[in-house]
Amino acid sequence: MKKGIEPLCSLHCGSVMTPVEIALAMPGEGTGAIMAFVCGEPTCNRFYNIIHGYFEIIAGSISPSPATDRRSCADDGLPMYLAHHGADGVNTYRCSQYDCDGSKMVQV
């Protein structure tokens, strides 16, 4: 994943997400950790990373966000992050993969 990205929460569009390490139980492997971004809103459990896109953790397992939050990069197929929430109703999503400049503008 690129360094220096600042995903916005797909639920709280003005909230910049911050990087965290999440400890999870990995089936058949014990525990492990993944890197992700978490929403800064106190009651929000929304995360983002390059593999899962936007997701929540429910009962210790990753639960993908609804399909309406998913935007895939046309260049590499990876989940994009919300980079800009436009007051005009147009959101900009960007790819977080190294060496990819993929972006998509979506009317909401």
Backbone hydrogen bonds, N-H to C=O, Kabsch-Sander energy under -0.5 kcal/mol:
donor,donor_aa,acceptor,acceptor_aa,energy
2,K,96,S,-3.3
8,L,82,L,-2.7
9,C,12,H,-0.6
9,C,15,S,-2.5
13,C,11,L,-0.7
15,S,12,H,-3.1
16,V,14,G,-0.6
17,M,7,P,-3.1
18,T,38,V,-2.5
20,V,36,A,-3.0
22,I,34,I,-3.0
23,A,21,E,-0.5
24,L,32,G,-3.0
25,A,60,G,-0.6
26,M,24,L,-0.6
26,M,30,G,-3.5
29,E,26,M,-2.8
30,G,26,M,-1.0
32,G,24,L,-2.9
34,I,22,I,-2.0
36,A,20,V,-2.4
37,F,48,Y,-2.3
38,V,18,T,-2.7
39,C,46,R,-2.0
44,C,41,E,-1.7
47,F,55,F,-3.2
48,Y,37,F,-1.8
49,N,53,G,-1.5
53,G,49,N,-2.2
55,F,47,F,-2.3
56,E,63,S,-2.4
58,I,56,E,-0.6
58,I,61,S,-2.6
61,S,58,I,-1.8
63,S,56,E,-3.4
65,S,54,Y,-2.3
69,D,66,P,-2.3
70,R,67,A,-1.4
71,R,69,D,-0.5
73,C,78,L,-2.6
77,G,73,C,-2.2
80,M,71,R,-3.5
81,Y,94,R,-2.8
82,L,8,L,-0.5
83,A,81,Y,-0.7
83,A,92,T,-2.8
84,H,92,T,-1.8
86,G,84,H,-0.7
86,G,90,V,-0.8
89,G,86,G,-1.8
91,N,89,G,-0.6
91,N,106,V,-3.0
92,T,84,H,-2.7
93,Y,91,N,-0.5
93,Y,104,K,-3.1
94,R,81,Y,-2.4
95,C,102,G,-2.5
96,S,79,P,-0.5
100,C,97,Q,-1.4
104,K,93,Y,-2.4
106,V,91,N,-3.0
108,V,89,G,-3.5
